[in-house]
Amino acid sequence: MKRVLRAKRLPAIVLALAAVAVSGCGIGAQESILDQDELVIGVRSDLPSVGFRKGDGTFEGFDVDVARYLAGKLGKDVTFLGVLAADREKVLTDGRADLVVATFTIDQDRKRRVLFAGPYHISYQDILIRPEEKIANVRDLEGRRICEVQGSNAAQRVVEERGVKAQVVPFPDYSRCLAALKSGQVDAVTTNDVILAGLAARDGSGLRLANALFNEQRTGVGLARGDVPGCEAVNRAITQMYQDGTAQKLLRKWFGESWLRRAVVAVPQFEGCS
């Protein structure tokens, strides 16, 4: 009560400025995922074993299970939104998704537009080839045609970062990439090894990974820029996922015991929520 009486004796102009400042803070405050009861989480719809929309409209895969685990640790209900590679940033910036758990590799360019928690998984870039192809490492892609899926930068990294003079051939999604690989339109598909493993397993035609393992891939959880409290909460949940054995269990479930032996199953070093 005393604070109210003192406030009444302040000059009117001071009170007016204070009111503007308070209202301005309320307008400018960013909502966090922690303020919501239900989260919309973007997951891939086109990657078997990673993020895939089944015929009944539900989603399954490693990333889907990770997203479900994180939402549970945050105490939130979850609705999944299917996204392709090209959609991942857009669904965050336009507010359609609260989180994106969709093979979203962390890089400095993307960090200018979205905030990343994690990474929640460390993998490597690999090369998917036909059974008869003699491609063993990234240098063997010299002069070859490699698929690039819209929204992914994996093929471009081969050319720009590794200095390999390959021909990058664009396709809208991985299903068309696979068709092009099997028909001979391209010689290889390159991206995260977990994506390639899932594609090869579902296809079943004998396509194989070269086991080249280059370019470490730090796969993170995308959030809207500025949601630092939400990012920090997701990082705590990722830590729990590794400490309670869930990460190892999910890798084994979706990629098998042999895959698990080549995976890094330890709490990753986080990027920092800034």
Residue pairs with C-beta under 8 A, 6 or more apart in sequence:
7 15
30 224
30 226
30 227
31 227
32 227
32 229
32 230
33 39
33 74
33 76
33 98
33 99
33 223
33 227
33 230
33 233
33 234
34 74
34 229
34 230
34 233
36 76
36 98
37 76
37 77
38 76
38 77
38 78
38 79
39 71
39 74
39 76
39 77
39 78
39 79
39 98
39 99
40 78
40 79
40 80
40 81
40 96
40 97
40 98
40 99
41 67
41 71
41 78
41 79
41 80
41 81
41 97
41 98
41 99
41 100
41 101
42 80
42 81
42 82
42 83
42 87
42 88
42 91
42 92
42 96
42 97
42 99
42 100
42 101
42 102
42 222
43 51
43 59
43 61
43 63
43 64
43 67
43 80
43 81
43 82
43 83
43 100
43 101
43 102
44 50
44 51
44 52
44 61
44 63
44 82
44 83
44 84
44 85
44 102
44 103
45 51
45 52
45 53
45 59
45 82
45 83
45 84
46 52
46 53
46 84
46 173
46 174
46 175
47 61
47 103
47 174
47 195
47 198
47 199
48 61
48 198
48 199
48 201
48 202
49 61
49 62
49 194
49 197
49 198
49 201
49 202
49 254
49 255
50 61
50 62
50 63
50 103
50 194
50 195
50 198
50 254
51 59
51 61
51 62
51 63
51 64
51 82
51 101
51 102
51 103
52 59
52 60
52 61
52 64
52 198
53 59
53 82
54 60
59 80
59 82
61 198
61 254
62 121
62 194
62 250
62 251
62 253
62 254
62 255
63 101
63 102
63 103
64 80
64 101
65 250
65 253
65 254
66 101
66 120
66 121
66 241
66 250
67 78
67 80
67 99
67 101
68 78
69 237
69 241
69 246
69 250
70 99
70 101
70 120
70 221
70 234
70 237
70 238
70 241
71 77
71 78
73 236
73 237
73 240
73 241
74 233
74 234
74 237
81 91
81 96
81 97
83 91
83 97
83 100
83 102
84 150
84 151
84 172
84 173
85 102
85 103
85 149
85 150
85 151
85 152
85 173
86 150
86 151
87 151
88 100
88 102
88 104
88 151
88 222
89 110
89 113
89 114
89 222
90 96
91 97
91 100
92 100
92 114
92 222
92 223
92 224
93 113
93 114
93 224
95 224
98 223
98 224
99 221
99 222
99 223
99 234
100 114
100 221
100 222
100 223
101 120
101 221
101 222
102 222
103 192
103 194
103 195
103 219
104 110
104 116
104 219
104 220
104 221
104 222
105 153
105 192
105 217
105 218
105 219
105 220
106 116
106 118
106 119
106 218
106 219
106 220
106 271
107 153
110 116
111 271
113 225
114 222
114 223
114 224
114 225
115 222
115 223
115 224
115 225
115 226
115 227
115 228
115 231
115 273
116 220
116 221
116 222
116 223
116 231
116 271
117 220
117 221
117 223
117 230
117 231
117 232
117 234
117 235
117 238
117 270
117 271
117 273
118 218
118 219
118 220
118 221
118 234
118 235
118 238
118 268
118 270
118 271
119 218
119 219
119 220
119 268
119 270
119 271
120 219
120 220
120 221
120 238
120 241
120 247
120 268
121 194
121 219
121 247
121 268
122 216
122 217
122 218
122 219
122 264
122 268
123 192
123 193
123 194
123 216
123 217
123 219
123 263
124 192
124 193
124 213
124 214
124 215
124 216
124 217
125 154
125 157
125 190
125 191
125 192
125 193
125 212
125 213
125 214
125 215
125 217
126 190
126 191
126 192
126 193
126 196
126 209
126 210
126 211
126 212
126 213
126 214
127 135
127 138
127 141
127 188
127 189
127 190
127 196
127 209
127 210
127 212
128 181
128 188
128 189
128 190
128 196
128 199
128 200
128 207
128 208
128 209
128 210
129 135
129 181
129 187
129 188
129 207
129 208
129 209
129 210
130 181
130 182
130 206
130 207
131 206
131 207
131 208
133 187
133 188
134 140
135 141
135 144
135 187
135 188
135 210
135 212
136 210
136 211
136 212
137 210
137 212
137 214
138 158
138 162
138 164
138 212
138 214
139 162
139 164
140 210
141 158
141 164
141 166
141 187
141 188
141 190
142 164
142 165
142 166
143 165
143 166
143 167
144 166
144 167
144 187
144 188
145 166
145 167
145 169
145 185
145 186
145 187
145 188
146 155
146 158
146 166
146 167
146 168
146 169
146 186
146 187
146 188
146 189
146 190
147 155
147 169
147 170
147 171
147 177
147 180
147 181
147 186
147 188
147 189
147 190
148 154
148 155
148 156
148 168
148 169
148 170
148 171
149 170
149 171
149 172
149 173
149 174
149 177
149 191
150 170
150 171
150 172
150 173
152 191
154 190
154 191
154 192
155 166
155 168
155 190
155 191
156 168
157 215
158 164
158 166
158 190
159 165
159 166
159 168
161 215
162 214
162 215
169 180
169 185
169 186
171 177
171 180
174 189
174 195
174 199
177 186
177 189
178 189
178 199
178 203
178 207
180 186
181 187
181 188
181 189
181 207
182 203
182 205
182 207
188 210
189 196
189 199
190 196
192 217
192 219
193 209
193 213
193 217
194 255
196 209
197 209
197 255
197 259
198 254
198 255
199 207
200 207
200 208
200 209
218 268
218 271
220 271
221 234
221 238
223 230
223 231
223 234
228 273
228 274
231 273
232 273
235 270
235 273
238 267
238 268
238 270
239 267
240 246
241 247
242 248
242 265
242 266
242 267
243 267
247 265
248 260
248 265
251 259
251 260
251 263
251 265
252 259
252 260
255 263
